Structure formats: structure tokens, C-alpha cells
Amino acid sequence: MDSQSLTYIFVGVSFALYIGIAIWSRAGSTKEFYVAGGGVSPLANGMATAADWMSAASFISMAGIISFMGYDGSVFLMGWTGGFVLLALLLAPYLRKFGKFTVPDFIGDRYYSKTARSVAVICALIVSFTYIAGQMRGVGVVFSRFLEVEIETGVIIGMIIVLFYAVLGGMKGITYTQVAQYCVLIFAFLVPAIFISFQATGNPIPMFGMGDTLTSQPDTYMLDKLDGLSQELGFSAYTEGSKDLIDVFAITLALMVGTAGLPHVIVRFFTVKRVKDARKSAGYALLFIGILYITAPAVSSFGKLNLLETVNEKEYAEMPKWFTTWENLGLLAWIDKDSDGKIQYLGAAKEGGEALTGIPIFSENERGKSGERLVENPSENKNELYVDRDIMVLANPEIADLPNWVIALVAAGCLAAALSTAAGLLLVISSSVSHDLIKKMIKPDISDKGELVAARLAAVAAVVVAGYFGINPPGFVAAVVALAFGLAAASFFPAIILGIFYKRMNKEGAIAGMVVGICLMLFYMLKFKFDFFGGGTPEDWWFGISPEGFGSVAMFVNFFVSIVISKFTPEPPLEVQEMVESVRIPSGVGEASDH
């Protein structure tokens, strides 16, 4: 059976499974909608947390960005896995002991202030919408390739699917759907990795195969071959880093503390019964996430080697079908600058080659032969190939000529990854509006049924906005998601940490810190990522730190402002200080509540 038919079957069956679970576990109360009734087992919650966490950025874009950045891409591996250790040790058990539904709920009560709650709601919305933009972009890329529709149409289809089970089931439906999605996505990531590793090195274990010798060249190690080929074409050696150490440190730290401050991840620890279960959930989640993360470098390495060997100095007319398919979608482009009919794939150090950035622009003529690139000196640039980083994982099975059912499986896995996280983010957005804004501030006497209706309406509005960002993304998936982590690090992490471990921390300090942190990060992101205020080139970066890493700086500024302001303003009320003391004692925890 051809890959197209198999894709329809695999994706259709997985969607039917998700929708069936949503109907079976639909929420009948706000408690079920927000925290799945508070009775999820640690194992199921760990699996659901892993699916919630391993978004399109992890499944599609992380391996893609490592393929093109090589060693420099390891910041994503270190930051995202290290963040879960922070979350398990410093936040999960204490937030579960506090017993609230949402992060703004914690901040509003801990800092005894409606203003603090409002600021937290705004921060949660900014972080969540930035994050969800990357997920919807991933959904669009997958649908456009495997269902042969426009990216915009793919985003709309994804919106409808995720809206159905997120709105109907709430956290209860999302939790059990995410358990199924984890099984789908991890199977879909591992199977092609095992195939490709065995095909290239004879070793079926991808992480070991990456360091093994090639079957076609028994005396050559795979990474040595990739290093040599990369340098020959003008790229940096794959296993050597080129980023400044300070930027590597800043990005890694921003991703770590951003992980520990992400509202859609934190809320998962309110769905278990006990503090001990929250710790177990974090441990299981780290284990399940680690399975994919230790495999991703191998997928990246094999994918890059296969791509270089398949396309460079090869006749365009002899390119396999996958090349033309991605080219027609606008996610891969070739222009024959020397009119020799061969593809010249060159890096910045090779005869005017260029790093793989920019967006391809096509004329009215045949796509691929008449395309032009957004480069400063097109006539001087000899690189003829543009590859969108987000296609590497999806195209990998096709490049390696794997069976059609593996290609279809990857499509289903990618959609599972993107939709699981999108659902979790939608829940954060809807609960921020319905619970933290409407119930806690605007209409405290709203009924449970009315609040549930408000939550579902907020989710509908959120998915429409998310769809817009998916159709008009600000960058490739991993870059967009990294910005969301920076925003979470700059806003939530200091407020939560100080709220748990510093009794003297008051509302004035927390509010000032969150406002300064989020505003500073937004300014830097808009200036240097989107050139809103001019002068947004890497040469102008403050301290040599990229927008993806600046969340670390904004976080330290938040800590400084929060502590200084709290020193010169009144202490928190005695009952708040006693509450902070009790949160750090592991016994006596009750169910998550909205009190």
C-alpha cells in the first residue's frame, strides 16, 4: 500500500482513538475540567506530562535544529531535560501541597493580591500563546505534507480536532488522551530511528549506532564521516560548537528555568492525589522524556548525513520523489545558479555559501528552477539549496527509503506530539480566563456550570487565535518555543521560587518583578527577533546573548527587583507567612481546590 493511503489510515485511527477517549472521559465539573478530578495515577500522569511536554518542538524541530547546528543544538537537550530535574526537586511537590488549580491561582493567593493574579494571568496568556504558535505551525507542516493540503488548511484541521477533545474533556479528557498520544509519538520516533541506525551502521540501537562505524565504510566512524563531509561543503564540523559560551549558558539556563515555570506543565502536578505522587509523576515524566531525548541526536546525525549524501552534487532531474514533494510545499527550494543541472549545497565557508536561514521566495515560473532567496548578495552566493529545519524528522524516513508504513507512522506521531501540547496550552488559556479572571476577580458568585461554560468558550476563542499564529508563525518551531521558555523564565520562575522559599517575599516585590521581567524579555524578543525597534542584528545583542537565551538575564533582573522592592515594603501578613511554612511540610495535603 502506498504511503499516502497508509498515512490516512494511521492518522484516522489515531484521531478516532483521541476523540473516543475524549467522549469517554468528558468533564462534568470544573474540578474534572481543570485537574481531572485530582485522582490521576502517577504513572498515567507521568506519561501524560511527557506527552504534554514533548511538543512539535521536541518531535519535529529539535532533531531538525540539531541537524543544522550540530553540537550547538545540544543546548536544547541540556536545557529541556535539566528543567525537569528543577521542576521535580524545587516546584512540583510544593505546588501540589499548596493545592490550587492554576499558576495564577497560586500567585494570587500567595501574594494576597488581585493585581498579582492579574499580572500572572497576562503572563500565562503571553507564554501560552507564544508556545502554541509553534505547535500549530507543526500541525500545519505535517498536514501539508502527508495529507497534501495547504499549510493553512492543515492548521485549521488541527484546530478542529484539538478543540473537540480539549473543550469536551478538559483536563480529564486531555490527560487520558495524552497517555495514548505518548504511546503513539514515542513509537513513531523510535521505529524509524532504529531502522536508519541499523541500515547505516548495522547497530539497531540509535544512540550507539551514532558512534559506530558505517556498514558501507567499515573503517570510518559515522560522526567522523559527517564531520568531514560538513567541512568539505563549508559548514562547521558537526561535532564542534561555534556559539559563544555565554550564549550557550544563557540559552541552556533559560530553557531549564523556563521549563520549571511553564504553566501547562506545572498544572499537571495538581491532578494527582498526594505530594508523593507529584514527585513520582515528575520522575516518570523525566524517564519517558529521556527515551526520546537520548534518541534525538542520533536521528539528527543520520538525517544530516543522509541529506548531504543524497542531494549534494547530484543531478536535479534524478532527485527522488520526496525532494519534489517538499519542494512543491515551499519547505525545500533549489535554484540552479550555475546552470549545470546539479544541486550545490554549500555552507558559509565554501565559495560564498550561506547558512541555512531565510525564507524562499518564488517567481511565477517553475518552482525550484526560478526561485530566489532572501540574501544580501544573491549573485555572489553559490549555495543553491534551502531546507526548512522543521522537515528533517518528517523527511528522514523518505530520504533513507524506509517502508511506507514507517513514513505514515511518523506522520501520526508528529500530530500526536503537536496536538497533545496544544491541548494542554488551551486548557491553561481557558482556565486563566474562566477561573482566574472571571471567577476570582470579575464574578465570584458564578456557578460551577457557568464557570465550565466560560472555560469552554475561552478555549474556543484561544484556538482561533492559536490558529492565526500557526498560519502566520514568527519562525521555525523550536525557535518560537524557545522564546516561550524565555518568557516563562522571565516572569513565573522567580515569583514561584520566592513564593515557596522566601517568607519575606511580598506582593509589591512579586508584582514589580513579574512586570519588569516579562516587559524586558518582550522588548528584547521584539527588537532582536522581529526587528521592531531597529538594530536587531546579532552584532547588537546585549552581552552577546541571543533572544532565545535572554530569558536568563530577564530572570535575574526579576529576582533582583523582587527582592529589593520587598525589602523596602511591608512584610506579608502573618497568615501568609504561616501558609508558606506549611507548604514546605510534606504532610497534611488535601485535594487540589479553588478555595
C-alpha positions in Angstrom: 0.0 0.0 0.0 1.3 3.5 -0.8 2.4 5.9 1.9 -0.5 8.3 1.3 -3.1 5.7 1.9 -1.3 4.3 5.0 -1.0 7.9 6.3 -4.7 8.4 6.1 -5.3 5.1 7.9 -2.7 5.7 10.7 -3.8 9.3 11.3 -7.5 8.5 11.0 -7.2 5.6 13.6 -5.2 7.8 16.0 -7.7 10.7 15.7 -10.6 8.3 16.3 -8.8 7.0 19.4 -8.3 10.5 20.8 -11.9 11.5 20.1 -13.2 8.3 21.6 -11.2 8.9 24.8 -12.4 12.5 25.0 -16.0 11.3 24.8 -15.5 8.6 27.4 -13.7 10.9 29.8 -15.7 14.1 29.3 -15.6 16.6 32.2 -18.8 17.1 34.1 -17.5 19.6 36.7 -14.9 22.4 36.9 -12.7 20.1 39.0 -12.6 17.5 36.3 -12.1 20.2 33.7 -9.2 21.9 35.5 -7.4 19.0 37.3 -9.0 15.8 36.1 -10.8 15.3 39.4 -7.4 15.1 41.2 -7.2 11.3 41.1 -4.8 10.5 38.2 -2.2 7.8 39.0 1.5 8.9 39.0 2.3 6.6 36.1 -0.5 7.9 33.9 0.2 11.4 34.9 3.9 11.0 34.1 3.1 9.7 30.7 0.6 12.5 30.1 3.1 15.0 31.3 5.7 13.7 28.9 3.2 14.0 26.0 2.2 17.4 27.2 5.9 18.4 27.3 7.2 16.7 24.1 5.6 19.0 21.6 6.1 19.6 17.9 9.3 21.3 19.0 10.7 18.1 20.6 9.4 15.7 17.9 9.9 17.7 14.7 12.1 20.7 15.3 14.6 19.7 18.0 16.2 17.0 15.8 15.9 19.3 12.8 17.8 22.1 14.6 20.5 19.8 15.9 20.9 18.5 12.3 21.8 22.0 11.2 23.5 23.3 14.3 25.3 20.1 15.3 26.9 20.4 18.7 25.4 23.8 19.3 22.0 22.3 19.2 22.8 20.4 22.4 21.6 23.4 24.4 18.0 22.2 23.7 18.8 18.8 25.0 20.5 20.0 28.2 18.1 22.8 28.9 14.8 20.9 28.4 15.9 17.8 30.3 17.6 19.7 33.1 14.5 21.8 33.6 12.5 18.7 34.6 15.0 18.0 37.3 14.5 21.5 38.7 10.7 21.0 38.4 10.7 17.7 40.3 13.0 19.0 43.1 12.0 22.6 43.6 8.4 23.1 42.5 6.2 20.1 41.9 5.8 18.8 45.5 5.3 22.2 47.0 2.8 23.5 44.4 0.9 20.2 44.9 0.9 20.8 48.6 -0.5 24.3 48.0 -3.4 22.6 46.3 -4.6 25.2 43.7 -5.8 24.7 40.2 -3.5 27.1 38.3 -0.3 29.0 38.5 -2.1 32.4 38.6 -4.2 30.9 41.4 -1.0 30.1 43.4 0.4 33.6 42.8 -2.9 35.4 43.5 -3.3 33.6 46.9 0.4 33.5 47.9 0.8 37.2 47.2 -2.7 38.1 48.6 -3.4 40.4 45.7 -5.8 40.6 42.8 -3.2 42.7 40.9 -0.7 39.9 41.3 -3.3 37.5 40.0 -4.0 39.7 37.0 -0.3 40.1 36.1 0.1 36.3 36.4 -2.9 35.8 34.1 -1.4 38.1 31.5 1.9 36.4 31.7 0.3 33.0 31.4 -1.6 34.1 28.2 1.6 35.6 26.7 3.7 32.4 27.4 0.9 30.1 26.2 0.1 31.8 23.0 3.8 32.1 22.1 4.2 28.4 22.8 1.0 27.3 21.0 2.1 29.2 17.8 4.9 26.6 17.4 2.5 23.7 17.9 0.0 24.8 15.3 2.9 25.5 12.9 4.0 21.9 13.4 0.5 20.6 12.7 0.3 22.6 9.5 3.6 21.3 8.3 2.6 17.7 8.8 -0.9 18.0 7.3 0.5 19.9 4.3 3.0 17.1 3.5 1.1 13.9 4.3 -2.5 14.9 3.6 -1.4 17.1 0.6 -3.2 20.2 1.7 -2.1 23.8 2.2 -0.4 24.6 5.5 -3.2 26.9 6.3 -5.8 24.2 5.8 -3.7 21.8 7.9 -3.7 24.3 10.8 -7.5 24.6 10.6 -8.0 20.8 10.6 -5.7 20.6 13.6 -7.6 23.4 15.4 -10.9 21.5 14.9 -9.5 18.2 16.3 -7.8 19.6 19.3 -10.7 21.9 20.1 -13.1 18.9 20.2 -11.3 16.9 22.9 -9.9 19.9 24.8 -13.3 21.6 25.1 -15.3 18.4 25.7 -12.9 16.6 28.1 -11.0 19.4 29.8 -8.0 18.1 31.9 -9.7 14.8 32.4 -10.1 14.2 28.7 -6.7 15.7 27.9 -4.9 13.5 30.5 -6.0 10.2 29.1 -5.8 11.3 25.5 -2.2 12.3 26.2 -1.4 8.9 27.6 -2.4 7.4 24.2 -0.6 10.2 22.3 2.6 9.5 24.2 2.5 5.8 23.1 1.9 6.9 19.5 4.6 9.6 19.4 7.4 7.6 21.1 6.8 4.5 18.9 6.7 6.8 15.9 10.1 8.4 16.9 11.9 5.2 17.8 10.9 2.9 14.9 12.5 5.0 12.1 15.5 5.7 14.3 16.1 2.0 14.8 15.6 1.3 11.1 18.0 4.1 10.0 20.7 3.2 12.6 20.6 -0.5 11.5 20.7 0.5 7.9 23.7 2.8 8.2 25.8 1.0 10.9 24.3 -2.4 11.5 23.6 -1.4 15.1 19.8 -1.3 15.9 20.3 0.9 19.0 20.4 4.5 17.6 22.4 6.2 20.3 25.1 3.5 20.0 24.9 3.4 16.2 25.6 7.1 16.1 29.1 6.4 17.5 29.6 3.2 15.4 31.3 2.6 12.0 29.4 2.7 8.7 28.5 -0.6 7.0 29.5 0.9 3.7 32.8 2.1 5.1 33.8 -0.3 7.9 36.9 1.8 8.8 35.0 5.1 9.1 33.0 6.2 12.1 29.7 7.8 11.3 30.4 11.1 13.1 33.8 11.3 11.5 32.2 10.9 8.1 29.6 13.6 8.9 32.3 16.0 10.2 34.4 15.6 7.1 31.5 16.0 4.7 30.2 19.0 6.6 33.6 20.8 6.5 34.1 19.9 2.9 30.9 21.7 2.0 31.7 24.8 4.0 29.7 24.0 7.2 31.2 23.9 10.7 32.3 20.4 11.9 29.2 18.7 13.1 30.7 17.7 16.5 32.3 21.1 17.2 30.4 24.1 18.6 30.7 27.6 17.2 28.4 29.5 19.5 29.8 31.8 22.2 30.0 30.1 25.6 28.0 32.8 27.3 25.1 32.3 24.8 25.2 28.5 25.3 25.0 29.0 29.0 22.2 31.6 28.8 20.1 29.5 26.4 20.5 26.4 28.5 19.6 28.2 31.7 16.6 29.9 30.1 15.3 26.6 28.9 15.8 25.0 32.3 14.1 27.6 34.4 11.5 28.2 31.7 10.6 24.5 31.9 10.1 24.9 35.7 7.9 28.0 35.1 5.7 26.7 32.3 2.0 26.9 33.4 0.8 24.0 31.3 3.4 21.6 32.8 3.0 22.8 36.4 -0.8 22.3 36.3 -0.2 18.6 35.7 1.0 18.1 39.2 -2.4 19.3 40.6 -4.0 16.2 39.0 -2.6 13.6 41.5 -3.8 12.9 45.0 -0.7 13.3 47.1 2.6 15.2 47.3 4.5 11.9 47.0 2.5 11.2 43.7 3.7 14.6 42.4 7.3 13.6 42.9 6.7 10.2 41.3 4.9 11.8 38.3 7.9 14.1 37.7 10.3 11.1 37.9 8.2 9.1 35.4 7.9 12.1 33.1 11.7 12.5 33.1 12.1 8.8 32.3 9.6 8.9 29.4 11.0 12.2 28.0 14.5 10.8 28.3 13.7 8.0 25.9 13.1 10.5 23.1 15.8 12.9 24.1 18.7 10.4 24.1 17.5 9.2 20.6 17.1 12.7 19.0 20.9 13.3 18.5 21.1 10.0 16.6 18.1 10.9 14.4 19.7 14.3 13.7 23.1 12.9 12.8 21.8 10.2 10.5 19.3 12.6 8.9 22.0 15.2 8.1 24.4 12.6 6.7 21.7 11.1 4.5 20.7 14.5 3.3 24.2 15.6 2.3 24.9 12.3 0.6 21.6 12.3 -1.3 21.5 15.8 -2.7 24.9 17.4 -3.0 26.5 17.4 -6.5 23.6 15.2 -7.7 21.5 15.9 -10.8 18.3 17.7 -10.0 16.5 15.6 -12.6 17.4 12.4 -10.7 16.2 13.6 -7.3 13.8 11.1 -5.6 10.1 11.9 -5.2 10.4 13.2 -1.6 12.6 16.1 -2.9 9.9 17.3 -5.3 7.1 16.8 -2.8 8.8 19.1 -0.2 9.8 21.5 -2.9 6.2 21.9 -4.1 5.2 22.7 -0.5 7.7 25.5 -0.3 9.7 23.9 2.5 12.6 23.0 0.3 13.9 25.1 -2.6 16.6 24.8 -5.3 17.8 27.4 -7.8 20.3 26.4 -10.4 22.7 29.4 -10.2 25.4 27.9 -12.4 23.0 26.3 -14.9 24.7 22.9 -14.6 21.6 21.0 -13.5 23.3 19.8 -10.3 22.5 20.8 -6.7 25.2 22.7 -4.9 24.6 22.6 -1.2 27.2 24.8 0.4 27.8 26.4 3.8 29.0 29.9 4.7 32.7 29.0 4.4 32.5 27.5 0.9 32.7 29.7 -2.1 30.1 32.3 -0.9 27.8 29.6 0.5 25.3 30.6 3.2 24.0 29.4 6.5 20.5 27.9 6.1 18.4 30.8 7.1 15.8 33.0 5.3 12.6 32.2 3.5 12.5 31.2 -0.1 10.6 33.4 -2.5 9.3 32.0 -5.8 8.5 33.6 -9.1 5.6 32.7 -11.4 7.7 30.2 -13.2 8.6 26.7 -12.3 9.2 26.3 -8.6 12.8 25.2 -7.8 14.4 26.4 -11.1 13.2 30.1 -10.9 13.2 30.6 -7.1 15.2 33.3 -5.5 16.5 33.6 -1.9 16.3 36.4 0.5 20.1 37.1 0.7 22.1 40.2 0.8 24.0 39.4 -2.4 22.2 36.7 -4.4 24.5 36.9 -7.3 27.6 36.2 -5.1 26.0 33.4 -3.1 26.7 30.0 -4.6 24.5 27.9 -2.2 21.6 26.6 -4.3 19.6 24.7 -1.7 17.3 25.9 1.0 16.0 23.3 3.5 13.4 24.2 6.2 14.7 22.8 9.5 11.2 21.6 10.5 11.1 18.9 7.8 14.1 16.9 8.8 12.4 14.4 11.0 9.4 14.1 8.7 11.6 13.6 5.6 14.1 11.3 7.3 12.3 8.0 6.6 11.8 9.0 2.9 15.4 10.1 2.5 16.5 6.7 4.0 14.0 4.9 1.7 12.2 3.2 4.7 9.0 1.3 4.2 5.8 3.3 3.6 4.2 2.2 6.9 7.1 3.9 8.8 6.5 7.1 6.9 2.8 7.0 7.9 3.7 6.2 11.5 6.0 9.3 11.7 3.1 11.5 10.5 0.8 10.1 13.2 3.5 10.6 15.8 4.2 14.1 14.9 0.5 15.1 15.0 0.2 13.3 18.4 3.1 15.4 19.7 1.8 18.7 18.4 -1.9 18.2 19.4 -1.1 16.9 22.9 0.8 20.1 23.9 -1.7 22.3 22.1 -4.4 20.8 24.2 -2.6 21.4 27.4 -1.9 25.0 26.4 -5.5 25.6 25.5 -6.5 24.4 29.0 -4.1 26.9 30.6 -5.5 29.7 28.5 -9.2 28.8 29.2 -8.6 28.3 32.9 -6.7 31.6 33.2 -9.7 33.3 31.7 -12.6 31.4 33.3 -11.1 30.6 36.7 -8.5 33.2 37.5 -10.1 36.1 35.7 -13.9 35.6 35.8 -14.4 33.6 39.0 -11.7 35.0 41.1 -12.0 38.6 40.0 -15.0 39.6 37.9 -17.8 37.4 39.1 -17.0 35.4 42.2 -20.6 34.1 42.6 -20.6 32.4 39.2 -22.0 28.9 39.4 -19.9 25.8 38.7 -21.9 25.2 35.5 -21.4 28.8 34.4 -17.7 28.6 35.0 -17.5 25.4 33.0 -19.3 27.1 30.1 -16.9 30.1 30.3 -13.9 27.8 30.3 -15.1 26.1 27.1 -15.9 29.4 25.4 -12.5 30.7 26.3 -10.9 27.6 24.8 -12.8 28.2 21.5 -11.5 31.8 21.4 -8.0 30.6 22.2 -7.8 28.0 19.5 -8.9 30.7 16.9 -6.0 33.0 18.0 -3.6 30.0 18.1 -4.7 29.1 14.6 -3.8 32.5 13.4 -0.3 32.3 14.8 0.1 28.8 13.3 -0.8 30.2 9.9 1.5 33.2 10.4 4.4 31.8 12.5 7.2 34.0 13.7 9.8 31.4 13.0 10.6 27.7 12.9 9.0 25.6 15.7 11.9 25.2 18.1 12.8 28.9 17.9 9.3 30.0 18.7 9.0 27.5 21.6 12.4 28.7 23.0 11.0 32.2 23.2 8.1 30.9 25.2 10.5 29.4 27.7 12.4 32.7 27.9 9.1 34.4 28.7 8.2 31.8 31.4 11.7 32.1 32.9 11.5 35.9 33.0 8.0 36.1 34.6 7.0 33.0 36.6 10.1 31.2 37.8 11.2 33.9 40.3 7.7 34.5 41.6 7.1 30.8 42.3 10.5 30.1 43.8 10.5 33.1 46.1 6.9 32.4 46.9 7.8 28.9 48.2 11.2 29.5 49.8 11.2 33.2 50.9 8.6 34.1 53.6 9.5 37.8 53.4 8.5 38.0 49.7 5.5 40.3 49.4 3.0 41.3 46.8 4.8 44.5 45.9 8.1 42.7 45.1 6.4 39.9 43.2 4.3 42.2 41.0 7.2 44.5 40.2 9.5 41.6 39.4 7.0 39.9 37.1 6.2 43.1 35.2 9.8 44.1 34.8 10.9 40.6 33.8 8.2 40.0 31.2 8.5 43.5 29.7 12.3 43.2 29.4 12.0 39.9 27.7 9.3 41.1 25.3 11.3 44.2 24.4 14.4 42.1 23.7 12.4 39.5 21.7 10.7 42.1 19.6 13.9 44.1 19.0 16.3 41.3 18.1 13.9 38.6 16.8 11.4 40.6 14.9 13.4 43.9 14.4 10.5 46.1 15.8 12.8 48.8 17.1 15.6 48.6 14.6 19.2 47.4 15.1 18.1 43.9 15.6 21.2 42.1 14.3 23.3 39.5 16.2 26.1 42.1 16.3 23.9 44.2 18.5 22.9 41.5 21.1 23.4 42.6 24.7 26.3 40.7 26.2 26.4 38.5 23.1 23.2 36.7 24.2 20.6 35.7 21.7 16.8 36.3 22.1 16.4 32.5 22.9 18.8 32.9 25.9 17.9 36.4 27.1 15.2 34.9 29.4 18.1 34.1 31.8 19.1 37.8 32.0 15.4 38.9 32.5 15.0 36.2 35.2 18.0 37.6 37.2 16.6 41.1 36.8 13.2 39.8 38.1 14.9 38.2 41.1 16.8 41.4 41.9 13.8 43.8 41.5 11.5 41.4 43.5 13.9 41.1 46.5 14.9 44.8 46.6 11.3 46.0 46.4 10.2 43.5 49.1 12.9 44.8 51.4 11.5 48.4 51.3 7.8 47.5 51.5 5.7 45.9 54.3 6.1 42.2 55.2 3.4 39.8 54.1 0.5 39.2 56.6 1.3 36.6 59.3 -1.2 34.1 57.9 0.6 34.2 54.5 3.9 33.5 56.2 2.5 30.6 58.1 1.0 29.3 54.9 4.4 29.4 53.3 5.8 27.4 56.2 3.1 24.8 56.0 3.6 24.3 52.2 7.2 23.2 52.8 5.9 20.4 55.2 5.1 17.3 53.1 2.2 16.0 55.4 -1.4 17.1 55.6 -2.0 17.8 51.9 -5.5 17.8 50.6 -7.1 17.7 47.2 -6.5 20.5 44.7 -9.2 23.1 45.2 -10.3 26.5 44.1 -10.6 27.9 47.6 
